[in-house]
């Protein structure tokens, strides 16, 4: 078995989404860190633009502000395991319709505030029907590779 550490194992505890379901918690974690010798491989679950104890959506209707908050949330999960924005090697971006060229540009304007050109991650963008979090326009998951220091 691989040596792995779970990030946010209690994510989603007591969410109201499970009323009437056969489970009372999410059956996934906020991410997983795999110890690969000189490297740590980090797989972060998708994040939306939530903030605060009540996980309110930041920037309703504003894809650029939601993108900023999503990246801040990804960094909030990455930093405690020793990662930085430059360690992210791949992102998968999910957006809801209607999706326009202007929105595409706004997402990349927000990303340019965080990512450095020498460390741009590989990226996939997919338009989906909806996201699980009401009001979320964008969700991003990320993979990172951290050199042990």
Secondary structure in CASP SS format (residue, H / E / C, confidence):
PFRMAT SS
TARGET T0000
AUTHOR 0000-0000-0000
METHOD secondary structure of the structure
MODEL  1
X C 1.00
X C 1.00
X C 1.00
X E 1.00
X E 1.00
X E 1.00
X E 1.00
X C 1.00
X C 1.00
X C 1.00
X C 1.00
X C 1.00
X C 1.00
X C 1.00
X C 1.00
X H 1.00
X H 1.00
X H 1.00
X C 1.00
X C 1.00
X C 1.00
X C 1.00
X C 1.00
X C 1.00
X C 1.00
X C 1.00
X C 1.00
X C 1.00
X C 1.00
X C 1.00
X E 1.00
X E 1.00
X E 1.00
X E 1.00
X E 1.00
X E 1.00
X C 1.00
X C 1.00
X E 1.00
X E 1.00
X E 1.00
X E 1.00
X E 1.00
X E 1.00
X E 1.00
X E 1.00
X E 1.00
X C 1.00
X C 1.00
X E 1.00
X E 1.00
X C 1.00
X C 1.00
X C 1.00
X C 1.00
X E 1.00
X E 1.00
X C 1.00
X C 1.00
X C 1.00
X C 1.00
X C 1.00
X H 1.00
X H 1.00
X H 1.00
X H 1.00
X H 1.00
X H 1.00
X H 1.00
X H 1.00
X H 1.00
X H 1.00
X H 1.00
X H 1.00
X H 1.00
X H 1.00
X H 1.00
X H 1.00
X H 1.00
X H 1.00
X H 1.00
X C 1.00
X C 1.00
X C 1.00
X H 1.00
X H 1.00
X H 1.00
X E 1.00
X E 1.00
X E 1.00
X E 1.00
X E 1.00
X E 1.00
X E 1.00
X E 1.00
X E 1.00
X C 1.00
X C 1.00
X C 1.00
X C 1.00
X H 1.00
X H 1.00
X H 1.00
X H 1.00
X H 1.00
X H 1.00
X H 1.00
X H 1.00
X H 1.00
X H 1.00
X H 1.00
X H 1.00
X C 1.00
X C 1.00
X C 1.00
X C 1.00
X H 1.00
X H 1.00
X H 1.00
X C 1.00
X C 1.00
X E 1.00
X E 1.00
X E 1.00
X E 1.00
X E 1.00
X E 1.00
X E 1.00
X C 1.00
X C 1.00
X C 1.00
X C 1.00
X C 1.00
X C 1.00
X C 1.00
X C 1.00
X C 1.00
X E 1.00
X E 1.00
X E 1.00
X E 1.00
X E 1.00
X E 1.00
X E 1.00
X E 1.00
X E 1.00
X E 1.00
X C 1.00
X C 1.00
END
